[in-house]
Amino acid sequence: LTKIHDGQTIMFGDWHGEFAADEIIDGMLEKGIKDIHAIAVSAGMPDQGVGKLIREKRVKSLVTTHIALNPLARDQMFAGELDIEFCPQGTWSERIRCGGLGGCLTPTGVGTEVENGKQKLTINGKEYLLEMPLHADVSLIKATKADTAGNLYFHLNSRATNSTMAFAGDFVIAEVEEIVEV
């Protein structure tokens, strides 16, 4: 946990609290890490994944697709304690994939309040929004296995956001169930 500090942008590669690096998250709670700028597919649940950090009011902001499974996130948002940027899930995933690029174009949100404050481009007569990439200081992911060279194996849905988030962080910490030879 020496690479994780207060105020960092951290990606959480869980899937609504499932497949979370819970041992690392528990270590963050014990260490007292706070003011986290989180990027996660959802606000998790109060007892799983990034939801545990939200429950303890350690998350300052969250870029996410929804918060429906965590009523504490909703309450903190309405109380002005948690800044939330909602993003359609496909756009959210693409913004992470583009973490090292200049952004991505999407027609999602054109003509709605989603386009407020965003650059709009017209290509071949069709309007697109320029969505800025999502990048993190640290990406926390969970994998089923890792080999001694650092290659990760994901079982079934555990790959959902984890593999993409690994590309979009300056430093990746993977919690694994098993370490094997190359």
N, C-alpha and C positions, 0 to 999 in steps of 0.2 A: 504493500500500500504506500510505499514511499513516492510513487509517481502520481498519487491522487492528493489534491489539495483543495482548500476552500476556493470557491469562485470559479472553478474550471467548467468548461463545457464538456459534458460526458454523455456519450451515447450508450444506451442500455439496450442490448440486443435480445430482450425478452419478447415474448408474444403474449401480451395482456397479463403478464406476471408469470406465465409458464416459461420454461427454458431459461430462467434468469440465473445470473451468477450470484446466487443468494449468499454464499459464503463470503464473497468479496463485499457485497452490499452490507452484510452484517458487520464486517470489519470496518467499513466506512462509518457505520453508526457508532461502533465502539471508539473509533478514532475521533469522532465528533466533526466529521467533514460537513460543511454547510455552504449555503449560498451557491448551490449547484445549478448550472444552466443545463437542463436535461433535454435529451432528444430520445424519445421512445415512442413506439407505435401506439401506446395508450398510457394512461396514468396507472396502469396495473390495478391491483387490488390492495387494500390497506395492509395485508399481511404477506404480499408477494412482490418480488421484483422492485422496481422503482417506487411502487406504492408504499413500501416500508419507509423510504426516505421522505416521501410526501407526508405520510402519517406523522412523522417526527418534525415536520416543517423545515427540512434541510434543503428543499428544492426551491430556488428563487424563480426560475422560469422553466417552461416546458414547451417544446415544439412537438406536437402530437397529432394523431388522427382523431382521437376521441378520449373522453374521460368517463364514459358511462359506467364502467365497472368500479369506479372509486368515488363514492360520494364525498370523501374528504377533500379530494381535488376540486370538486365542484364548489364545496363550501369555502375553501381557501381562495378560489378564483373570485367568487362573489364578494368575499371580504377584502379583496385587494391584496391578499398575502401571497398569491401565486399568479404570475403573469403567464398566460397560456396563448400560444399561437396555434390555431387549428389549421390543418392542411389536409386536403383529400389524400387518402392513403396511397394511391398511385403516384401522385405528385410528390408526396413525402418520400416515397422509396426512390424516385428518380432524383430528387434533390440530394439524397445521401449518395447515390451512385455517382453523382456529379461532384462529389466532395472536393475533388482535385481539379475540377474544370470550372468554367465560368458561369455555369447555370444550365437551365434547361427551358425549353419552350413547351407550353401546354395550352390547349384550348379550354381546359377545365377552369371554370371561374369567370370566363369572359362574360361581360354583361351582368355580373352580380357584384355584390359588395366585396367579394374576394379580390377583385381587380384594383380596389382603392390603394393608391400609393405604389402600384407596380407599373413597370414599363410594359407597354403594349406594342407589339409589332404585327404588321400585316405581311403575310407571305402568300403569294399566288391568290390573293383575294380573301384569305382566311386570317382571322385575328388570333393571336397567341399572347399569353402572358409570359414574361421572362421571370422565372422563379430562381431565386438565388440558391446556390448550393448549401448543403448542410455539412459542416465539418466540426470535428471535436478535438479537444486536447487528448482525451482518452476515450477509447471504445472498450466497454466491458461486455464481453461475449461469453457464451457458454457453448461448449462442444462436447460431443460424446467421447472422442478420443483425440489425442495429439501424439505425433511421433516426435522423436528426439530432435528432429530438424525443424520442428515448429509447424508442420502441416497439420491441419485440423480436419476431423471427420464429424459430420453432423448426421444424426439419425432422424429420418422422417422430417417432420415440420420444424425441428430445432434449427434448421438452416434458414428459416423464414426471413429474418432480418440480420442475423448474425454475420453471415459471410460478407454481405454488402457493407455493413458497418465497419468491418475490419479494414476496408480500403479507405474509409473516410476519417480515420483518426490518426493523430500524430504518433500515438502510442497505443498498442493493443494489449489488453490483459485478458487472457482466456482462462476461464475456469473449466477444467475437464474432469471427466469421470475416470479416465484411464490414460496412462502414458505408455506407448509401445515403441519398439525400435522402428527405424525407417523401413 
